[in-house]
Each structure stands twice: as structure tokens, then as C-alpha cells.
Amino acid sequence: MKNIIITGTSRGIGFELALQFANAGHQVLAVSRKINQELLSHKNIRCLSVDLSNEVELQQVTNFLSSSWDKIDAVVHNAGSLLLRPFSETTQHDFENIYKVNVFGVANLTRICLPYLQKGSHVVTISSMGGVQGSLKFAGLAAYSSSKGAVITLSELLAEEYKEQGISFNVLALGSVQTEMLQEAFPGYQAPLSASEMANYIYDFTLTGNKYFNGKVLPVSSTNP
């Protein structure tokens, strides 16, 4: 059984993914600002309430790892912050808030995990089709989509930097998925995939994708958001 860290587990894809891993017998560290009570009661899940944009709060992860785990088999950077706003109204503060979660949170948590990652470990970052060069873009997502493009490049760089240690870094660029975050941004829009369906794919990719890929960006999209 493996030790898996998943962020953004209070709802949506992260919640479904944490349950899938835990129900399969894996040990899960579920990291999110809000703790889901269903996850909290699961014997294979440890929940931490952490704001990924806050470096001080991330110390909780460091403390947990030093006292509880000697290795990490996989990290799924699933947490994300989305802002739908015209660019002319998007302030530097708005950009900073989005990047603190979507980019800096990924970088900081990865740095914390590095001493526990080993040959065969897999770091999966959930990006968006909006962050992929040449893909269809949507007005109002300048901060969000550009941050999702930034973590793609970050993952490619980390794959190169840590390939000798046998640590794999890959990105899944998702299209539209029926989650609460999508509904909040685009009320009334109906995505073709549910959160649990997408979690199924991410679950399998996390466990096996590093056998075939490293430093890659895989579009996982039947439609655009």
C-alpha cells in the first residue's frame, strides 16, 4: 500500500480521489482549507486544514511527515483557485491570490515533500486545458489560466532536475468537469464528466502513469470548459 498526498480534498475531484485511494487501502494525507467530515472519519485518511497560500500553515505538513511517514509514493496537486473577471478589473492582488494557491502552493508543498520522495515516486499536478499553449482560451480567466500554464512549465523543469533520482513529474490538463468550482464560475453549464469519473482516471494515472511518462503534459478533455 502507498502513501499518497492529495490537496483540495474538501469537495469535487479531490474528495472523490481521496476516497478512492483510501478505500483501496492506501494511506492518504488529505490537505485542504476545509476538512470534509466524511474523509475525517475514514481509517486510512489523515486530514490537515491548510491554506496552501500560507507558508506558515504548510508547516503542518512538515510536522506530519516528520512524525508519521518515512516516504511518499505520490503527490496529487489538485487544489486550485479560480477567478472569473475581466482583465481590466483584475488587480495585482487578484493575480497574487491566484498564483499563491495555484503556483506557489504547488512549489512549496513539493519542496516539503522532496526529502520523502524516492525512486518510483510520482508527482501529478492538475492543470487546465486553459493553461496549454494553443488551446482554446476563455475571456475572464487571465489569472487562472496563466497560473495553470505556469505549473506546467514548473513540472517540466522539476522532471528534468530530479530524473536522476527517479522521481517523475507529470501534468494532467483537464477540460470541463462537473464540479462545484465550475458551477460557481459558470452557472448552468453542464460538463460531460462528473468529479468521480475524472477521479477514476487520475487515480489510475497516479499509480501507473510514471511508468510511461515523465515531464509530460497530457490533455484529459472531451470538451473545453
VEXRORO-346761 format. One record per residue (C-alpha): x, y, z. Coordinates in steps of 0.1 Angstrom, whole numbers, padded with zeros to 4 digits, always signed. Last residue first. Layout:
REM VEXRORO-346761
XYZ...
//
This chain:
REM VEXRORO-346761
-0146+0245-0202-0133+0227-0233-0146+0194-0243-0135+0157-0243-0106+0166-0222-0077+0150-0204-0047+0167-0221-0015+0151-0210+0015+0173-0202+0048+0154-0199+0078+0157-0177+0079+0119-0171+0057+0094-0188+0053+0056-0193+0059+0040-0159+0051+0074-0143+0014+0069-0154+0008+0038-0132-0004+0048-0097-0012+0085-0104-0027+0077-0138-0051+0051-0123-0063+0075-0096-0064+0104-0121-0088+0085-0144-0111+0074-0117-0111+0109-0102-0124+0122-0136-0154+0099-0133-0159+0108-0097-0159+0145-0105-0185+0140-0132-0177+0143-0169-0197+0159-0198-0198+0194-0182-0232+0212-0178-0230+0249-0176-0258+0265-0156-0237+0287-0135-0201+0291-0150-0177+0302-0122-0197+0287-0093-0207+0257-0113-0171+0250-0123-0160+0252-0087-0188+0229-0076-0176+0203-0100-0189+0189-0133-0156+0186-0152-0145+0207-0181-0111+0200-0196-0083+0188-0176-0046+0193-0182-0029+0164-0164+0007+0172-0156+0036+0149-0149+0066+0148-0125+0085+0116-0120+0111+0109-0093+0139+0085-0104+0167+0103-0085+0184+0110-0119+0152+0125-0132+0151+0151-0105+0160+0183-0123+0145+0173-0156+0111+0164-0141+0113+0195-0120+0116+0217-0151+0086+0200-0168+0066+0204-0136+0074+0241-0134+0065+0246-0170+0030+0231-0165+0027+0249-0132+0030+0283-0151+0003+0274-0176-0022+0268-0148-0013+0302-0134-0019+0318-0169-0053+0301-0169-0064+0314-0135-0051+0350-0138-0064+0356-0173-0097+0337-0169-0121+0365-0179-0122+0356-0216-0119+0319-0224-0090+0303-0242-0090+0274-0267-0057+0255-0267-0026+0267-0284-0004+0266-0253-0020+0247-0225-0031+0266-0195-0068+0268-0205-0067+0230-0209-0063+0230-0171-0037+0218-0146-0037+0190-0121-0001+0183-0110+0010+0147-0105+0041+0139-0085+0051+0102-0089+0076+0084-0067+0094+0055-0083+0128+0063-0069+0122+0084-0038+0102+0112-0025+0104+0118+0013+0131+0145+0013+0112+0162-0017+0079+0165+0001+0085+0200+0016+0098+0213-0017+0067+0199-0035+0045+0217-0010+0062+0250-0017+0061+0247-0055+0025+0236-0056+0014+0263-0032+0035+0289-0051+0017+0280-0084-0021+0275-0080-0025+0288-0044-0002+0318-0043-0008+0324-0080-0045+0330-0076-0040+0354-0047-0012+0372-0064-0032+0377-0096-0061+0392-0076-0038+0415-0057-0023+0427-0089-0058+0437-0099-0082+0421-0123-0108+0447-0135-0093+0453-0169-0087+0415-0172-0125+0409-0169-0132+0385-0140-0136+0348-0135-0113+0338-0107-0104+0302-0099-0083+0288-0070-0070+0253-0073-0062+0222-0052-0053+0191-0071-0016+0187-0066-0015+0149-0064+0015+0137-0046+0027+0101-0048+0048+0074-0031+0058+0095-0001+0083+0080+0024+0092+0078+0061+0057+0088+0073+0043+0098+0107+0064+0122+0128+0085+0140+0102+0057+0139+0076+0031+0153+0100+0053+0182+0111+0062+0191+0075+0026+0191+0065+0017+0213+0095+0045+0237+0084+0023+0244+0054+0004+0268+0076+0034+0291+0078+0038+0291+0040+0002+0304+0035-0011+0301+0000-0017+0264+0006-0043+0272+0034-0040+0241+0055-0066+0220+0074-0050+0186+0077-0068+0154+0072-0055+0119+0078-0072+0092+0058-0070+0054+0061-0095+0050+0089-0121+0072+0073-0139+0096+0097-0120+0127+0086-0129+0119+0050-0166+0120+0056-0161+0152+0077-0146+0171+0049-0119+0194+0062-0119+0230+0049-0086+0246+0039-0074+0214+0022-0048+0187+0026-0058+0150+0026-0029+0127+0037-0039+0093+0024-0028+0058+0033-0037+0033+0006-0062+0005+0013-0083+0007-0019-0110+0026+0000-0083+0052+0010-0072+0057-0026-0108+0060-0039-0119+0082-0010-0090+0107-0016-0099+0109-0053-0135+0116-0047-0127+0145-0023-0100+0158-0047-0123+0157-0077-0151+0177-0060-0150+0186-0024-0129+0192+0007-0099+0174-0009-0080+0203-0024-0046+0186-0020-0038+0149-0022-0008+0133-0005-0005+0095-0011+0014+0069+0010+0012+0035-0008+0000+0000+0000
//
